[in-house]
């Protein structure tokens, strides 16, 4: 298939990407110590989640899509 959007903006490698349960958003986790929420239809960055002190290796939406959990090299997981 063809590329619909390029989600650009992280300053480091992206280790994980996942769709929200309703498919309207994407969360990405990066070596730049941030996670980002993106609009899946437009590719626009909606929010940058900052606070970890190490690379974020994993990010996922809650089943209802209302929260995001991130897991980092700083030995913490955070709920957003």
Helices and strands as residue ranges (DSSP letters): E 14-19, E 25-30, E 34-39, E 45-50, E 56-61, E 68-72, E 77-79
